[in-house]
Amino acid sequence: MKLRTAFAVVSFLCCSTIFGQTVSLSQISGTVRDSTGAVVAGAHISATQTDTGLTRTADSGTDGVYQLPSLPIGPYKLEVKKEGFSTYNQSGIVLQVGSSPTIEVTMQVGAVNQTIDVEAAAAMVETNSSGVGQVVDQQRVVDLPLNGRQPTQLITLSGAAVIVPVANSGQLISQKNYPNEVSISVAGGPANGLTYSLDGGTHNDPVNNAGLPLPFPDALQEFKIETSALQAQYGQHSGGAVNAVTKSGSNAFHGDAFEFVRNRIFNARDTFAPTKDTLRRNQFGGTFGGPIEKNKLFFFVGYQQTIQKSDASSAYTYEPDAQMLAGDFTGCTGGAKLNPAYFTGNMIAPSMISPVALKMLTFYPQPTGPCGQVYYTTISNFSEQFGVAKVDYQLNQKHTLFARYLVTHALQPASYTGTPLSLLNASPNDLVNSITLGDTYVISPTTLNSIRLTFDRAAINKLEPTVITAADLGINITAPPIPDNIYITVTGAFYSAGANSFPAAIPTQSFQAANDFSMLRGAHQMQFGVDWIHEAQNATFPGTTGGSFSFTGQVTGVPLADFLLGKPASFGAPSLTIDSERHEYIGL
């Protein structure tokens, strides 16, 4: 069964005529010389990934130069053979994402069956990249403390990268995006100027160009931040590039399990707080990977769940009390007076009170405090489920494939506890899926082709219960295209449901197909490629589809009096925004 599945993946990739990029891979190059410094031509070089047994070979040219492009990251050993020389073995080579170390080889005269072992770690001298970058390796990804275990925060370990505060991001970060997205500026570049890549596939949010969620730390191998004069593969955005790689399986079974807990029983009380906070947060999960068939087929899976809860919090606002409903505004107005040009003695005639206002008050609890003070509670809970799976298949020494799937779902239930006062914000219910397929084929020791196919989908939904509509209050407004709450605000007092935000549906899709073709001709390495990305967005923003009224005291001088008289300062007609966008990116 597993071979049939692998064959299906191979057939799909080999029959495809579209392509992908190799920014998540690395390469080794160098020059083979003898003990006198003379170049050695025709030496046979093989690099073997020690975790999986993957072997890539090449021969040194007439100038002694060799190159092994498009190698998966990880630990390697290098073997060099040439008749008349002892076999050269070097271990301790660890390729990081997007690295191109130069490893010089010095061979000694002797028999091929004699071996010279070099066990010291290889110096990862970068000579092929014109960019300025920094790798955040797996050790730091796992060990460094992260708020919420969000690896994106580690991008700032690069001295040139800073997180742009939401207040300064120009609404790049909002409820239109998946939670925990951030705007990052690298080397003074724009806050949305980074190219995000996961396993060589595009990983940008089409709405704001921020990065889609990266795998949680235990499932993320490493990533690299680069800026300055980047290679041509990074042409999509100008500010820099974040190139991340998901973990893979190996010839040995490995895994872990974890749980991170925050609970009031472990915390001290804040100095000025009367009691401890009630936050209860659990993040738990695990990873597991290994061989399906040794040296051939490998798997890796990871899962993390976050559950965050706290006790309901209480707040208060003001409604018209019995005295106001009788038309008496002689007290509880904070010193404000009704406009004497129209009202005498801070009194209004009860017959002038709007029946719509009275109808609306039936949706609210009765005041229990002085001056119409009313208490209510809200809840603020959150949960997230995050899964990632990856399969790597080595058909032979020339042909390797992989498939990676990532899915994450975040849900924040509505704060609604039975009264419109508690419905403060639209409830996020967000889903992200990402699939990347890769194919690397060594056509000859000097010619290599690499393909990437990527599909990203984000379904960002902001939901809100419908509590009060214009029809419920008897207001004659054209029926909205989507059932929605009417939005009524009274300055310094109560409001209708969802006065601070609106529901929305923002589905986006990204398709990418790209190909890199690499040729070695003597000391020269030439690369050709094509990268096509299609982004689509079909957003629906109901906004104030139910209509909106604002009462500010503009008419009477007292906002609650304006409300009872039905005299708004402003009115917003029902509206609905549809945003359908298509973007094409082609890079050659």
KESE-166954 format. One record per residue (C-alpha): x, y, z; chain. Coordinates in steps of 0.2 Angstrom, whole numbers, plus 5000, padded with zeros to 4 digits. Each point is the difference from the previous one (the first is absolute). Example, Ala and Ser with C-alpha at 12.3 -4.5 7.8 and 13.67 -1.06 7.14 Angstrom:
<nodes>
NODE/u/v/w/drentor
NODE/5062/4978/5039/A
NODE/5006/5017/4997/A
</nodes>
This chain:
<nodes>
NODE/u/v/w/drentor
NODE/5000/5000/5000/A
NODE/5014/5012/5004/A
NODE/5009/4997/4984/A
NODE/4984/5003/4990/A
NODE/4997/5017/5009/A
NODE/5018/5005/4997/A
NODE/4998/4995/4982/A
NODE/4985/5011/4998/A
NODE/5009/5015/5007/A
NODE/5015/4996/4989/A
NODE/4988/4999/4985/A
NODE/4992/5016/5004/A
NODE/5016/5010/5002/A
NODE/5008/4992/4985/A
NODE/4986/5003/4988/A
NODE/4997/5018/5006/A
NODE/5007/5014/4988/A
NODE/5000/5013/5014/A
NODE/5014/5004/5011/A
NODE/5007/5006/5018/A
NODE/5015/5008/5008/A
NODE/5014/4993/5011/A
NODE/5003/5014/5013/A
NODE/4999/4987/5014/A
NODE/5014/4990/4994/A
NODE/5019/5002/5001/A
NODE/5016/4995/4991/A
NODE/5018/4995/5003/A
NODE/5014/5006/4988/A
NODE/5019/5001/5001/A
NODE/5016/4995/4991/A
NODE/5009/4984/5001/A
NODE/5019/5002/5002/A
NODE/5015/4989/5004/A
NODE/5013/5003/5014/A
NODE/5010/5012/4988/A
NODE/4985/5011/4997/A
NODE/4997/4993/4982/A
NODE/4982/4997/4994/A
NODE/4994/4983/4999/A
NODE/4989/4996/4985/A
NODE/4988/4986/4999/A
NODE/4998/4996/5018/A
NODE/4984/4992/5005/A
NODE/4991/5009/5014/A
NODE/4985/4994/5009/A
NODE/4990/5008/5014/A
NODE/4989/4989/5011/A
NODE/4987/5007/5012/A
NODE/5003/4989/5015/A
NODE/4982/5001/5007/A
NODE/4992/4993/4984/A
NODE/5014/4992/4989/A
NODE/4996/5012/4986/A
NODE/5016/5001/4989/A
NODE/5004/5013/4987/A
NODE/5016/4998/4988/A
NODE/5010/5011/4989/A
NODE/5017/5000/4992/A
NODE/5013/5014/5001/A
NODE/5003/5009/4984/A
NODE/5017/5003/4991/A
NODE/5002/5015/5012/A
NODE/4997/4989/5016/A
NODE/4983/5008/5003/A
NODE/4985/4990/5006/A
NODE/4982/5005/5004/A
NODE/4986/4991/5008/A
NODE/4984/5011/4999/A
NODE/4983/4998/5007/A
NODE/5004/4990/5015/A
NODE/4987/4998/5014/A
NODE/5006/5007/5017/A
NODE/5007/4990/5013/A
NODE/5016/4991/5005/A
NODE/5012/4993/4986/A
NODE/5016/4990/4997/A
NODE/5010/5004/4985/A
NODE/5011/4986/4991/A
NODE/5012/5004/4986/A
NODE/5009/4986/4990/A
NODE/5013/5001/4986/A
NODE/5012/4986/4994/A
NODE/5017/5003/5007/A
NODE/4993/5009/5016/A
NODE/4994/4995/5017/A
NODE/4981/5001/5002/A
NODE/4996/5016/5008/A
NODE/4985/5000/5013/A
NODE/4994/5015/5009/A
NODE/4986/5000/5013/A
NODE/4992/5014/5011/A
NODE/4992/5009/4985/A
NODE/4983/5007/5004/A
NODE/4991/5009/4987/A
NODE/4988/5014/5005/A
NODE/4986/5007/4990/A
NODE/5005/5010/4985/A
NODE/5019/4997/5004/A
NODE/5014/4998/4987/A
NODE/5015/4995/5010/A
NODE/5017/4998/4991/A
NODE/5009/4984/5005/A
NODE/5018/4999/4994/A
NODE/5007/4982/4998/A
NODE/5019/4996/5001/A
NODE/5004/4983/4995/A
NODE/5016/4989/5004/A
NODE/5009/4989/4989/A
NODE/4996/4982/5004/A
NODE/4989/4985/4996/A
NODE/4981/5002/4998/A
NODE/4997/4987/5014/A
NODE/5009/5011/5012/A
NODE/4989/5013/5008/A
NODE/5004/5017/5008/A
NODE/4986/5005/5012/A
NODE/4997/5018/5004/A
NODE/4988/5001/5015/A
NODE/5000/5018/5005/A
NODE/4985/5010/4996/A
NODE/5001/5009/4983/A
NODE/5001/5018/5000/A
NODE/4984/5007/4992/A
NODE/5008/5013/4989/A
NODE/4987/5009/4989/A
NODE/5007/5005/4983/A
NODE/4986/4998/4988/A
NODE/4986/5011/5007/A
NODE/5000/5019/4998/A
NODE/4987/5002/5014/A
NODE/5002/5004/5018/A
NODE/4991/4987/5011/A
NODE/4999/4991/5016/A
NODE/4994/4982/5004/A
NODE/4990/4996/5015/A
NODE/5004/4982/5002/A
NODE/4989/4986/5008/A
NODE/5008/5001/5017/A
NODE/4996/5019/5002/A
NODE/4982/4997/4993/A
NODE/4996/4987/5014/A
NODE/5010/5007/5014/A
NODE/4997/5019/5000/A
NODE/4984/5005/5010/A
NODE/4986/5006/4989/A
NODE/4984/5008/5005/A
NODE/4987/4989/4993/A
NODE/5013/4989/4991/A
NODE/5000/5011/4985/A
NODE/5016/4997/4990/A
NODE/4997/5016/4990/A
NODE/5006/5010/5015/A
NODE/5018/4992/4997/A
NODE/5001/5010/4984/A
NODE/5005/5015/5011/A
NODE/5016/4990/5005/A
NODE/5007/5007/4984/A
NODE/5007/5017/5005/A
NODE/4992/5008/4985/A
NODE/4982/4994/5004/A
NODE/4987/5009/5011/A
NODE/4982/4997/5003/A
NODE/4989/5015/4994/A
NODE/4987/5004/5014/A
NODE/4982/4998/4994/A
NODE/4997/5018/5003/A
NODE/5014/5004/4988/A
NODE/4996/4987/4987/A
NODE/4986/5009/4990/A
NODE/4987/4987/5004/A
NODE/5011/4986/4992/A
NODE/4996/4990/5016/A
NODE/4982/4999/5004/A
NODE/4985/4988/5001/A
NODE/5002/4996/4982/A
NODE/5015/4989/5004/A
NODE/5004/4984/5009/A
NODE/5004/5003/5018/A
NODE/5018/5004/5005/A
NODE/5005/5006/4983/A
NODE/5013/5015/5002/A
NODE/5007/5013/4989/A
NODE/5019/4999/4999/A
NODE/5012/5013/4993/A
NODE/5017/4993/4994/A
NODE/5014/5013/4998/A
NODE/4988/5014/5000/A
NODE/4990/4992/4986/A
NODE/4981/5001/4999/A
NODE/4989/4991/5014/A
NODE/4993/4989/4986/A
NODE/5015/4998/4989/A
NODE/5006/4983/5005/A
NODE/4999/4984/4989/A
NODE/4995/4986/5011/A
NODE/5004/4982/4994/A
NODE/4996/4983/5009/A
NODE/5009/4985/4992/A
NODE/5003/5010/4985/A
NODE/4982/5005/4997/A
NODE/4992/5017/5002/A
NODE/4993/5004/5017/A
NODE/4994/5018/5000/A
NODE/4983/5006/5005/A
NODE/4992/5008/4984/A
NODE/4990/5012/5011/A
NODE/5015/5009/5008/A
NODE/5016/4991/4994/A
NODE/5004/4994/5017/A
NODE/5005/4982/5003/A
NODE/4987/4986/5002/A
NODE/5003/4990/5016/A
NODE/5016/4991/5001/A
NODE/5001/4982/5008/A
NODE/5001/5000/5019/A
NODE/5018/4999/5007/A
NODE/5000/4981/5002/A
NODE/4995/4998/4981/A
NODE/5012/5014/4993/A
NODE/5017/4995/4995/A
NODE/5007/5017/4998/A
NODE/4999/5016/4990/A
NODE/5010/5013/4992/A
NODE/4998/5019/4999/A
NODE/5009/5009/4985/A
NODE/5000/5017/4994/A
NODE/5011/5012/4989/A
NODE/5005/4993/4982/A
NODE/4989/4984/5000/A
NODE/5001/4987/4987/A
NODE/4988/5001/4986/A
NODE/4988/4986/5007/A
NODE/4995/5013/5013/A
NODE/4993/5012/4988/A
NODE/4982/5001/5007/A
NODE/5003/5013/5014/A
NODE/5014/5013/5002/A
NODE/5002/5001/5019/A
NODE/5008/4983/5003/A
NODE/4996/4981/5001/A
NODE/4995/4988/5014/A
NODE/5004/4982/4994/A
NODE/4994/4987/5012/A
NODE/5001/4981/4999/A
NODE/4988/4987/5008/A
NODE/5008/4985/5009/A
NODE/5002/4983/4991/A
NODE/5001/4982/5005/A
NODE/5016/4991/5000/A
NODE/5007/4982/5001/A
NODE/4997/5000/5019/A
NODE/4984/5003/5009/A
NODE/4999/5016/5010/A
NODE/4986/5009/5008/A
NODE/4995/5011/5015/A
NODE/4985/5004/5011/A
NODE/4998/5017/5009/A
NODE/4988/5010/5010/A
NODE/5001/5018/5005/A
NODE/4989/5006/5014/A
NODE/4995/5017/5007/A
NODE/4988/5000/5015/A
NODE/4996/5011/5014/A
NODE/5006/4986/5012/A
NODE/5018/5003/4994/A
NODE/4999/5019/5000/A
NODE/5001/5014/5013/A
NODE/4988/5014/5001/A
NODE/5004/5016/4991/A
NODE/5006/5013/5012/A
NODE/4984/5011/4998/A
NODE/4988/4987/4996/A
NODE/4987/4994/5013/A
NODE/5001/4982/4994/A
NODE/5010/4989/4989/A
NODE/4996/5000/4981/A
NODE/4989/4985/4995/A
NODE/5009/4996/4983/A
NODE/5002/4982/4997/A
NODE/5010/4996/4985/A
NODE/5006/4982/4994/A
NODE/5011/4997/4985/A
NODE/5003/4982/4997/A
NODE/5004/4988/4986/A
NODE/5015/4990/4992/A
NODE/5009/4995/4985/A
NODE/5006/4983/4993/A
NODE/5010/4996/4984/A
NODE/5010/4986/4993/A
NODE/5002/4987/4985/A
NODE/4986/4992/4991/A
NODE/5014/4991/4990/A
NODE/5018/5004/5005/A
NODE/5010/5010/4988/A
NODE/4985/5002/4990/A
NODE/4983/5007/5007/A
NODE/4999/5011/5016/A
NODE/4986/5008/5009/A
NODE/4997/5014/5013/A
NODE/4985/5005/5009/A
NODE/4997/5013/5014/A
NODE/4985/5007/5009/A
NODE/4997/5014/5013/A
NODE/4984/5006/5008/A
NODE/4998/5016/5010/A
NODE/4985/5002/5013/A
NODE/4998/5017/5008/A
NODE/4986/5004/5012/A
NODE/4997/5012/5014/A
NODE/4986/5004/5011/A
NODE/4986/5012/4994/A
NODE/5005/5018/5003/A
NODE/4988/5014/5005/A
NODE/4997/5017/4994/A
NODE/4987/5014/5001/A
NODE/4992/5013/4990/A
NODE/4985/5012/5001/A
NODE/4982/4998/4994/A
NODE/4985/5012/5003/A
NODE/4993/4998/5017/A
NODE/4982/5001/5006/A
NODE/5002/5019/5003/A
NODE/5007/5003/4982/A
NODE/4986/4989/4993/A
NODE/4988/5012/5009/A
NODE/5008/5015/4991/A
NODE/5010/5006/5015/A
NODE/5018/5004/4997/A
NODE/5003/5011/5015/A
NODE/5013/4988/5006/A
NODE/5013/4987/4994/A
NODE/5005/5010/4985/A
NODE/5018/5004/5007/A
NODE/4995/5018/5000/A
NODE/4994/5001/4982/A
NODE/4984/5009/4997/A
NODE/4986/4998/4987/A
NODE/5000/5014/4987/A
NODE/4990/5014/5009/A
NODE/4994/5006/4983/A
NODE/4989/4985/4998/A
NODE/4998/4993/5018/A
NODE/4996/5007/5017/A
NODE/5007/4995/5016/A
NODE/5010/4985/4993/A
NODE/4983/4991/4996/A
NODE/4993/4993/4984/A
NODE/4982/4994/4997/A
NODE/4998/4981/5002/A
NODE/4989/5001/4985/A
NODE/5015/5005/4989/A
NODE/5010/4984/5005/A
NODE/5003/4989/4984/A
NODE/4991/4983/5000/A
NODE/5015/4993/4991/A
NODE/5011/5005/5014/A
NODE/4988/4992/5013/A
NODE/5000/4984/4989/A
NODE/5019/5000/5000/A
NODE/5001/5001/5019/A
NODE/4990/4983/5001/A
NODE/5015/4991/4993/A
NODE/5011/5006/5015/A
NODE/5001/4996/5019/A
NODE/4992/5012/5012/A
NODE/5012/5012/5008/A
NODE/5005/4995/5018/A
NODE/5011/5014/5005/A
NODE/4998/5019/5002/A
NODE/4997/5011/4984/A
NODE/4996/4985/4990/A
NODE/5015/4990/5003/A
NODE/4999/4983/4993/A
NODE/5013/4986/5002/A
NODE/5004/4986/4987/A
NODE/5012/4986/4997/A
NODE/5011/4995/4985/A
NODE/5010/4984/4996/A
NODE/5017/5000/4991/A
NODE/5005/4982/4996/A
NODE/5012/4994/4986/A
NODE/5005/4983/4992/A
NODE/5011/4995/4986/A
NODE/5004/4984/4992/A
NODE/5016/4998/4989/A
NODE/5006/4985/4990/A
NODE/5014/4997/4988/A
NODE/5005/4985/4990/A
NODE/5014/4996/4988/A
NODE/5005/4986/4989/A
NODE/5017/4999/4991/A
NODE/5004/4987/4987/A
NODE/5016/4995/4992/A
NODE/4997/4991/4984/A
NODE/5018/4998/4997/A
NODE/5016/5010/5001/A
NODE/4994/5012/4986/A
NODE/4982/5002/5005/A
NODE/4992/5006/5016/A
NODE/4983/5007/5004/A
NODE/4990/5006/5015/A
NODE/4983/5006/5005/A
NODE/4995/5011/5015/A
NODE/4983/5004/5007/A
NODE/4997/5013/5013/A
NODE/4983/5005/5008/A
NODE/4996/5011/5014/A
NODE/4983/5005/5007/A
NODE/4997/5014/5013/A
NODE/4984/5004/5009/A
NODE/4995/5013/5012/A
NODE/4982/4998/5005/A
NODE/4989/5015/5001/A
NODE/5000/5010/5016/A
NODE/4981/5000/5000/A
NODE/4993/4995/5017/A
NODE/4981/5003/4997/A
NODE/5000/5019/4999/A
NODE/5004/5011/4985/A
NODE/5012/5010/5012/A
NODE/5011/4984/5000/A
NODE/5002/4998/4981/A
NODE/5016/5011/4998/A
NODE/5009/4993/4985/A
NODE/4997/4989/4986/A
NODE/5006/4982/5004/A
NODE/5015/4994/4989/A
NODE/4998/4983/4993/A
NODE/5016/4998/4989/A
NODE/5007/4986/4990/A
NODE/5016/4999/4990/A
NODE/5006/4985/4988/A
NODE/5016/4999/4991/A
NODE/5007/4986/4989/A
NODE/5017/5000/4991/A
NODE/5006/4986/4989/A
NODE/5018/4999/4994/A
NODE/5010/4991/4987/A
NODE/5019/5000/4998/A
NODE/5008/4991/4986/A
NODE/5019/4998/4996/A
NODE/5000/4999/4981/A
NODE/5019/4998/5000/A
NODE/5014/5004/5012/A
NODE/5000/5018/4993/A
NODE/4982/5003/4997/A
NODE/4985/5000/5012/A
NODE/4982/5005/5000/A
NODE/4989/5004/5015/A
NODE/4981/5002/5000/A
NODE/4988/5008/5013/A
NODE/4981/5000/5000/A
NODE/4991/5009/5014/A
NODE/4982/5003/5005/A
NODE/4996/5012/5015/A
NODE/4982/5003/5006/A
NODE/4994/5011/5014/A
NODE/4982/5001/5005/A
NODE/4999/5015/5012/A
NODE/4983/5001/5007/A
NODE/4993/5013/5013/A
NODE/4984/4994/5007/A
NODE/4987/5009/5010/A
NODE/4983/4995/5007/A
NODE/4985/5010/4994/A
NODE/4992/5007/5015/A
NODE/4992/5017/4995/A
NODE/4994/5004/4983/A
NODE/4991/5015/4993/A
NODE/4985/4990/4997/A
NODE/5000/4994/5019/A
NODE/4999/5018/5005/A
NODE/4987/5005/4987/A
NODE/5012/5011/4990/A
NODE/4995/5001/4981/A
NODE/5017/4997/4992/A
NODE/5003/4990/4984/A
NODE/5003/4982/5005/A
NODE/5019/4998/5000/A
NODE/5008/4987/4987/A
NODE/5007/4990/5015/A
NODE/4990/4999/5017/A
NODE/5010/5011/5012/A
NODE/4999/5010/5016/A
NODE/4995/5018/5000/A
NODE/5014/5011/5007/A
NODE/4994/5013/5013/A
NODE/5012/5009/5011/A
NODE/4996/5012/5014/A
NODE/5015/5011/5005/A
NODE/5005/4996/5018/A
NODE/4987/4987/5002/A
NODE/4994/4983/4992/A
NODE/5000/4994/4982/A
NODE/4993/4986/4989/A
NODE/5009/4984/4996/A
NODE/5017/5000/4993/A
NODE/5003/5019/5001/A
NODE/5019/4997/4998/A
NODE/5002/4989/4985/A
NODE/4990/4992/4986/A
NODE/4998/4982/4993/A
NODE/5010/4996/4984/A
NODE/5004/4985/4989/A
NODE/5018/5001/4992/A
NODE/5004/4985/4990/A
NODE/5017/5001/4991/A
NODE/5010/4987/4989/A
NODE/5017/5000/4993/A
NODE/5007/4988/4986/A
NODE/5018/4999/4996/A
NODE/5010/4990/4987/A
NODE/5018/5003/4998/A
NODE/5015/4991/4993/A
NODE/5019/5003/5002/A
NODE/5013/4992/4987/A
NODE/5018/5000/5005/A
NODE/5015/4997/4989/A
NODE/5018/4998/5004/A
NODE/5013/5004/4987/A
NODE/5018/5000/5007/A
NODE/5001/5013/5014/A
NODE/4984/5008/4995/A
NODE/4983/4996/5007/A
NODE/4985/5006/4990/A
NODE/4982/5000/5006/A
NODE/4984/5003/4990/A
NODE/4982/5000/5007/A
NODE/4982/5006/4999/A
NODE/4989/5004/5015/A
NODE/4981/5002/4998/A
NODE/4988/5005/5014/A
NODE/4982/5003/4999/A
NODE/4991/5008/5014/A
NODE/4981/5001/5002/A
NODE/4989/5009/5013/A
NODE/4981/5000/5001/A
NODE/4996/5010/5016/A
NODE/4983/5005/5007/A
NODE/4999/5014/5013/A
NODE/4982/5002/5006/A
NODE/5005/5015/5010/A
NODE/4984/5009/5005/A
NODE/4989/4990/4989/A
NODE/4986/5003/5014/A
NODE/5002/5019/5000/A
NODE/5008/5010/5013/A
NODE/4995/5014/5012/A
NODE/5011/5011/5011/A
NODE/4993/5010/5015/A
NODE/5013/5013/5006/A
NODE/4989/5014/5009/A
NODE/5001/5011/4985/A
NODE/4981/5004/5001/A
NODE/4996/5001/5018/A
NODE/5017/5001/5008/A
NODE/4998/4983/5009/A
NODE/5004/4984/4989/A
NODE/4987/4989/5010/A
NODE/4987/5014/4997/A
NODE/5004/5000/4981/A
NODE/4998/4981/5000/A
NODE/4983/5000/5009/A
NODE/4994/5014/4988/A
NODE/5006/4990/4985/A
NODE/5011/5015/4994/A
NODE/5016/4992/4994/A
NODE/5015/5011/4995/A
NODE/5004/4989/4986/A
NODE/4993/4985/4990/A
NODE/5009/4988/4989/A
NODE/4990/4991/4987/A
NODE/5001/4981/4998/A
NODE/5016/4995/4990/A
NODE/5009/4985/4994/A
NODE/5018/5000/4993/A
NODE/5005/4986/4987/A
NODE/5019/5000/4997/A
NODE/5005/4988/4986/A
NODE/5018/5001/4995/A
NODE/5012/4990/4989/A
NODE/5019/5002/5000/A
NODE/5012/4992/4988/A
NODE/5019/4999/5003/A
NODE/5012/4994/4987/A
NODE/5019/4999/5003/A
NODE/5013/4995/4988/A
</nodes>
